[in-house]
Amino acid sequence: MRIAIIGSGYVGLVSGACFADFGHVVTCVDKAEHKIAALLAGRMPIYEPGLADLVERNVEAGRLSFTTDLAGPVSEADVVFIAVGTPSRRGDGHADLSHVYAVAREIASHVQGFTVVATKSTVPVGTGDEVEYIIRSQNPAADVAVVSNPEFLREGAAIEDFKRPDRIVVGLSDPRARDVMTGIYRPLYLNEAPLLFTTRRTSELIKYAANAFLALKITFINEVADLCENVGANVQEVARGIGLDKRIGAKFLNAGPGYGGSCFPKDTLALVKTAQDSNAPLRLIETTVAVNDQRKRAMARKVIAACGGRVRSKMIAVLGLTFKPNTDDMREAPSISIVQGLIDAGAHVTAYDPQGMEQARQLLDPAVRYAADPYECVEGAQAVVIVTEWDQFRALDIDRLARIMSGDVLVDLRNIYRADEIEQRGLRYTNLGDGSMPVPHGLPVAAE
C-alpha cells in the first residue's frame, strides 16, 4: 500500500520506517525544512536505537522517502497518518490540537479517491469527529474514512514495540477502513498481534487511559518508597512482592525521581482536563499529576540532605539528564527540576549524559558545565547524583569514583547499586525507599 505520514517526529519517523520495512511505500512529510534536509542526508533528528539503520535500509530499497510537499503523497496515498505533535496548551493544560486541525485542512485539499485518514497523534476524545468535520467541510466530495490508530511506543524500544506490539487499536465506523487497516498491519499476523477494533472515541480514550494508568503506577510506587524510608522497609522488595501478583505485574514499579518525557506529563494533564470538562473528574489522575510534580522538586532536597543540608559552593556531579535511557528526549525530565533546585541552593553543577546534552543545553541553567564522560563529570565533585539509569552508569568503576571525587556522597535516584558495595569503598550512599538505611532523627522506624 501507499502511505503518507504527516509529521516526521518521533512517532511519524518510527512508524514510517517500520511500515516501509513491512513492504509498504511510505512518504514522510514535514514542514520543517531542516528536518527533511537532515533525513535526506541520512541524519536522524532523534536518537532511537536501530532507527538510523532501519531508515537507511528502506530508503535504499526505494520504500521510504521524505519531503516537505504534502500534496503529492496525500493524493496518491491509500492511508494518510496524522502524526504531528499535541503538546499541552499554554494556560489551561488542554492538548493543543492546532497542528492536527491544520493538517486535516491540508489533507482535505489534496485527497483523491477513497482514502483512510488515521490519527496517530495522541488526541482527546472527539478529535476524530472534528477531523472528519473539517475534511468534509473543506471538501464535500472527499471520499474518506477517518479512524483513530494510537501509538504505544516506548522511547528507547520503539522499533521492537512497533513490530511486536501488545495490541493494535483501531477506532472506526466505516467497514472499508477496517479492510484497509487490516491490510496495513497484515505483516504482523505471524506474530499474532491482536487487532482491537473499537469505535473512534473508545480508541482515543484507550490511549489516554493506558498512559494515565502507567503514570499512576509509577507515582504509587514512588509514594510507597517514601513510606518505606520512614518505616524501615525496602521498596525494591515491596515492588517485587506485589509485582509477582499477575493482577499487578512487575513493570513500572521501579521507584525513581518521577516520570517525565513526551507522553505521560502532557497526556495525564490532558485527560484530567477532558474529564473535568465532561463532568466526570478523575481524582486519582489529578493527584498523580500533582504528586509527580512535587516529587521532582523533592529530589533536589533529598540530594541537599544527603550532603549535610547545605550545598552552597559545592560541586555536584549529575549523571544522566534525559527522562529515561536510550533516548535524547529531555521533555519534562526530572533532571530539569533537580539541577535547578541544586543551583538555586548555591551548588555548582557538572553534568553528563550519553545522548541528551545537546537538548539539555537548551533547557538547563547556563551555569551548568557539561563533561565528556562520567569520570570527567565526577572529578573533584563533593557529591555524585545518578538521575537516569543508562547502562554505562550501572557499571561504573566505584573505586575510581572514590579516588577522583573530593567528597564522599553518592545519591542513587534509580536504585542501581547496593548500599554495601558502595559503602565498602568509603562512600556514603543514599538511594530511594531503603528503610534499612539511617532514618533522620524524629521520624518513625519499624516497630520492635
C-alpha positions in Angstrom: 0.0 0.0 0.0 1.0 3.6 -0.4 1.2 5.5 2.9 1.7 9.2 3.7 2.7 10.2 7.2 2.3 13.8 8.1 4.8 14.7 10.8 8.3 13.3 10.9 8.9 13.5 14.6 9.3 10.6 16.9 6.0 8.8 16.2 5.9 9.6 12.5 9.5 8.7 11.7 9.5 5.4 13.6 6.1 4.4 12.2 7.1 5.4 8.6 10.4 3.4 8.8 8.6 0.3 10.2 5.7 0.4 7.7 8.3 0.7 4.9 10.1 -2.3 6.4 6.8 -4.2 6.1 7.0 -3.6 2.4 4.7 -0.6 2.1 5.7 2.5 0.1 5.9 5.3 2.6 6.5 9.1 2.3 7.1 11.0 5.5 6.1 14.7 5.2 7.2 17.5 7.5 7.1 21.3 7.1 10.4 21.7 8.9 12.8 22.0 6.1 15.9 21.5 8.2 14.4 18.2 9.5 13.7 16.9 6.0 17.1 18.1 4.8 18.8 16.1 7.6 16.8 13.0 6.9 17.6 13.2 3.2 21.3 13.4 4.2 20.9 10.4 6.4 20.9 12.2 9.8 18.3 11.3 12.3 16.5 14.2 14.2 16.1 12.0 17.2 18.1 9.3 18.9 16.4 5.9 18.9 18.4 2.6 18.9 18.3 0.9 15.5 16.4 3.7 13.7 19.2 5.1 11.6 19.9 1.6 10.1 16.2 0.9 9.5 15.7 4.2 7.7 18.9 3.8 5.6 17.9 0.3 4.6 14.4 1.3 3.4 15.5 4.5 1.7 18.0 2.4 -0.3 15.2 -0.1 -1.2 13.0 2.8 -2.5 10.2 2.2 0.0 10.9 5.3 2.2 11.2 8.9 1.2 11.0 12.3 2.8 9.5 15.6 1.6 8.1 19.0 2.6 5.4 18.7 0.0 2.2 17.3 1.3 0.1 17.4 -1.9 1.6 14.7 -3.9 1.9 12.0 -1.2 -1.6 12.6 0.1 -3.2 12.5 -3.4 -1.5 9.1 -4.0 -2.0 7.5 -0.6 -4.3 4.7 0.4 -3.7 5.8 4.1 -2.7 9.2 5.4 -1.5 9.1 9.0 -1.6 12.3 11.1 1.4 12.2 13.4 2.0 15.8 14.4 2.6 17.0 18.0 -0.1 17.6 20.5 1.7 19.5 23.3 0.0 20.9 26.4 -1.7 24.2 25.5 -0.3 27.1 27.3 -2.6 28.5 30.0 -5.1 25.7 30.5 -3.3 22.3 30.1 -5.6 21.0 27.3 -4.0 19.3 24.4 -3.0 21.8 21.7 -4.8 20.4 18.5 -3.9 23.3 16.2 -1.4 21.2 14.2 -3.8 18.3 13.9 -6.6 20.5 12.6 -4.2 22.4 10.2 -3.1 19.1 8.7 -6.8 18.0 8.3 -7.5 21.1 6.3 -4.5 20.4 4.0 -5.4 16.8 3.6 -8.9 17.9 2.5 -7.5 20.0 -0.3 -5.4 17.2 -1.8 -7.0 13.8 -1.1 -8.2 11.8 -4.1 -10.2 8.6 -4.3 -11.1 6.6 -1.3 -8.6 7.3 1.5 -8.3 6.3 5.1 -7.2 9.2 7.3 -5.7 7.7 10.5 -4.9 9.8 13.6 -1.7 8.5 15.3 -1.2 11.7 17.3 -2.4 11.3 20.9 -5.6 13.3 20.9 -8.6 13.8 23.3 -11.9 12.0 22.8 -13.9 13.6 20.0 -10.9 14.8 18.0 -11.6 12.3 15.2 -15.1 13.7 14.9 -13.7 17.2 14.4 -11.1 16.0 11.9 -13.8 14.4 9.8 -15.9 17.5 10.0 -13.0 19.7 8.8 -12.3 17.4 5.9 -15.9 17.2 4.8 -16.5 20.9 5.2 -13.4 21.8 3.2 -14.1 19.2 0.5 -17.6 17.8 0.5 -16.7 15.4 -2.3 -13.9 13.8 -0.4 -14.3 10.0 0.0 -12.5 9.5 3.3 -12.8 7.3 6.4 -11.3 8.9 9.5 -10.0 6.4 12.0 -8.1 6.5 15.3 -4.9 4.4 15.5 -3.0 5.5 18.5 0.7 4.5 19.0 2.0 2.6 22.0 5.7 3.1 21.6 8.3 3.3 24.4 11.2 5.6 23.6 14.3 3.5 23.5 12.4 0.4 22.4 10.1 1.9 19.7 11.0 -0.4 16.8 10.6 -3.5 18.9 7.2 -2.2 20.2 6.0 -1.4 16.7 7.0 -4.8 15.2 6.0 -6.9 18.2 3.1 -5.0 19.7 0.9 -6.0 22.7 -2.1 -4.7 20.7 -3.0 -2.6 17.7 -6.0 -0.4 18.5 -8.1 1.0 15.6 -11.3 3.0 16.1 -13.6 3.3 13.1 -17.1 3.1 11.8 -16.6 2.6 8.0 -16.1 -1.1 7.2 -13.9 -0.2 4.2 -11.4 1.3 6.6 -11.3 -1.9 8.6 -10.2 -3.8 5.5 -7.5 -1.2 4.7 -6.1 -1.1 8.3 -6.1 -4.9 8.4 -4.0 -4.9 5.3 -1.6 -2.3 6.7 -0.8 -4.5 9.7 -1.0 -7.9 7.9 2.8 -8.4 8.1 2.4 -8.7 11.9 -0.1 -11.5 11.8 2.6 -14.2 12.1 3.4 -12.7 15.5 -0.3 -12.9 16.4 -0.5 -9.2 17.0 -4.0 -8.6 18.4 -6.0 -6.1 16.3 -8.6 -4.5 18.5 -11.3 -2.7 16.6 -13.5 -0.3 18.5 -15.4 2.9 18.0 -13.3 6.0 17.3 -14.0 7.7 20.6 -13.2 4.5 22.5 -9.9 4.2 20.7 -8.9 7.8 21.6 -9.7 7.1 25.2 -7.8 3.9 25.3 -4.5 5.7 24.6 -5.0 8.3 27.4 -6.3 5.7 29.9 -3.2 3.5 29.2 -0.7 6.3 29.8 -2.6 7.6 32.9 -2.7 4.1 34.4 1.1 3.6 33.9 1.8 7.1 35.3 -0.4 6.2 38.3 1.5 3.0 38.9 4.9 4.9 38.8 3.6 7.5 41.2 2.2 4.8 43.6 5.5 3.1 44.0 7.3 6.4 44.4 5.0 7.2 47.4 5.5 3.7 48.7 9.3 4.4 48.5 8.8 7.4 50.8 6.8 5.3 53.2 9.5 2.6 53.2 12.2 5.1 54.2 10.2 6.2 57.2 9.1 2.8 58.5 12.1 0.6 57.9 11.0 -1.3 54.8 12.7 -1.8 51.4 10.7 -0.6 48.3 12.5 -2.9 45.9 11.4 -5.9 47.9 7.9 -4.5 48.2 7.8 -3.9 44.5 8.9 -7.5 43.8 6.4 -8.8 46.3 3.5 -7.1 44.8 4.7 -7.4 41.2 4.7 -11.2 41.4 0.9 -10.9 41.6 -0.1 -11.3 38.0 -3.0 -8.9 38.6 -0.5 -6.2 39.3 2.6 -7.1 37.3 6.2 -6.0 37.8 6.5 -3.4 35.2 6.5 0.3 36.1 7.2 -0.5 39.7 10.7 0.9 39.9 11.0 3.8 42.4 12.6 6.9 40.9 12.6 10.7 40.7 9.2 11.0 38.9 8.0 10.4 35.4 8.8 12.7 32.5 9.1 12.5 28.7 6.9 13.5 25.8 3.8 11.4 26.8 2.9 10.9 30.4 3.1 14.6 31.7 1.0 16.1 28.8 -1.3 13.1 28.4 -2.2 12.9 32.1 -2.9 16.6 32.2 -5.0 16.5 29.0 -7.0 13.6 30.4 -7.7 15.5 33.6 -8.9 18.5 31.6 -11.1 16.3 29.4 -12.6 14.6 32.4 -13.3 17.9 34.1 -15.0 19.3 31.0 -17.1 16.1 30.8 -18.3 16.4 34.4 -16.5 13.2 35.3 -13.4 14.3 37.2 -10.6 11.7 37.6 -9.4 12.4 41.1 -6.8 9.7 41.1 -5.1 11.2 38.0 -5.4 14.7 39.3 -3.5 13.6 42.4 -1.0 11.7 40.2 -0.1 14.8 38.3 0.3 16.9 41.5 2.4 14.3 43.3 4.7 13.7 40.4 5.4 17.5 40.0 6.1 17.7 43.7 8.4 14.7 43.7 10.7 16.1 41.1 11.3 19.2 43.2 11.7 17.0 46.3 14.6 15.1 44.7 16.8 18.2 44.9 16.1 18.5 48.6 17.0 14.8 49.0 20.4 15.5 47.5 20.9 18.5 49.7 20.0 16.5 52.8 22.5 13.8 51.8 25.2 16.5 51.6 24.5 17.5 55.2 21.8 20.0 54.5 24.0 22.5 52.6 25.4 22.5 49.0 26.4 26.2 48.6 29.7 26.4 46.7 29.8 22.6 46.5 30.4 20.9 43.2 27.7 18.3 42.4 28.1 15.8 39.5 24.8 14.8 37.8 24.9 11.6 35.8 22.0 11.3 33.4 19.8 14.1 32.1 17.2 12.5 29.8 14.0 11.3 31.3 14.9 7.7 30.6 17.9 5.9 29.0 18.3 5.2 25.2 16.8 8.5 24.2 17.9 12.1 23.8 14.5 13.3 25.0 14.7 16.0 27.7 11.0 16.9 27.8 9.7 17.1 31.4 12.8 15.2 32.5 13.2 15.1 36.4 16.8 16.3 35.9 15.5 19.8 35.0 13.9 20.3 38.4 16.7 18.6 40.2 19.5 20.6 38.6 17.6 23.9 39.0 17.0 23.1 42.7 20.7 22.5 43.3 21.7 25.7 41.5 19.1 27.6 43.5 20.7 26.3 46.7 24.1 27.6 45.6 25.7 24.4 44.1 27.9 24.3 41.1 26.6 21.5 38.8 28.5 19.5 36.3 26.5 17.1 34.2 27.0 14.2 31.7 24.5 12.3 29.6 25.4 9.9 26.7 22.8 11.4 24.3 20.9 14.3 26.0 23.4 17.1 26.5 22.6 19.0 23.2 19.0 19.1 24.2 19.8 19.9 27.9 21.8 23.0 26.9 18.6 24.5 25.6 16.7 23.8 28.9 19.0 23.9 31.8 20.6 26.9 33.6 23.5 28.3 31.6 25.7 27.8 34.7 25.7 24.0 34.2 29.0 22.7 33.0 29.0 19.6 30.7 31.6 16.8 30.8 32.8 14.5 28.1 32.4 11.3 30.1 31.2 10.2 33.6 34.6 10.3 35.2 35.4 13.8 33.9 32.0 14.8 35.3 32.7 13.3 38.7 36.3 14.5 39.1 36.5 16.9 42.1 32.8 16.6 43.0 31.7 16.7 46.6 28.7 14.6 45.6 27.5 12.4 42.7 23.8 12.1 41.7 22.6 9.3 39.4 19.4 10.6 37.8 19.0 8.4 34.6 19.7 4.7 34.6 21.9 4.5 31.4 23.7 1.1 31.1 27.1 2.7 31.4 26.1 4.1 34.8 25.3 0.6 36.0 28.9 -0.5 35.7 30.8 2.5 37.0 34.3 1.9 38.5 33.3 2.8 42.0 36.9 2.6 43.3 37.9 5.2 40.6 35.0 7.4 41.6 36.1 7.3 45.2 39.6 8.3 44.2 38.7 11.3 41.9 35.9 12.8 44.0 36.7 15.4 46.6 33.7 14.4 48.7 32.1 11.0 49.6 28.4 11.3 48.8 26.7 9.1 46.1 23.0 9.7 45.7 21.4 7.0 43.5 17.9 8.1 42.4 17.4 4.9 40.3 18.4 2.3 42.9 21.1 0.9 40.6 23.6 -0.1 43.3 23.5 -1.7 46.7 24.5 0.2 49.8 27.1 -2.4 50.9 29.0 -2.3 47.6 29.2 1.5 47.7 30.0 1.9 51.4 32.8 -0.6 51.4 34.6 1.8 49.0 34.3 4.5 51.6 31.4 6.4 50.1 28.2 7.4 51.8 25.2 6.0 49.9 21.7 7.4 49.6 19.0 5.8 47.4 15.2 5.6 47.3 12.9 3.6 49.6 15.5 1.8 51.6 14.4 1.9 55.2 17.3 -0.2 56.4 19.5 2.9 55.9 19.7 5.5 58.7 16.4 7.3 59.4 16.6 11.0 60.2 16.0 11.9 63.8 12.4 12.2 64.8 10.9 10.0 62.0 9.2 6.7 62.9 11.0 3.4 62.5 9.7 -0.1 62.2 8.0 -1.3 65.4 10.0 -3.5 67.7 
